[in-house]
Amino acid sequence: MEKDEKLVLLVAKVKRGSNRFKIFLAIEDNMMPSDIVRKIYGKYSVTSFNLVSRALRELKELGLVKVLNPKEKTGRVYILTEKGKKIKGYLEN
C-alpha cells in the first residue's frame, strides 16, 4: 500500500466517527482532555469526558496523537504527531 493511500485511509477513519472527528480537529498542542471537553462542549460533564477520552485513545492507537506524560493517571497532555498534523491539514482544507 502506498503512503498516500495510507493517509487517505486514516482521513476516512477519523471522519467516520463524528465525535472522533470533532475532537481531532479541536486538538491543539499541549491540551488535556478537560481542555478539549470545554472547547467542544462548553462545560464539563462525565459523558463528554468519556467521549473525549475514548476518542483520544483511538487517535493514539492510530498514531495521530501522542501523550507527553504517559505515566500520569490524570492530567495527561496530548499533542498531534507529525502524521496527525498532516491528517489535520487534509481535513481542514
Buried (B, 14 or more C-beta within 10 A) or exposed (E): EEEEEEBBEBBEBBBEBEBBBBBBEBBEEEBBBBBBBBBBBEEEEEEBBEBBBBBBEBBBEBEBBBBEEEEEEEEBBBBBBEBBEBBBEEEEE
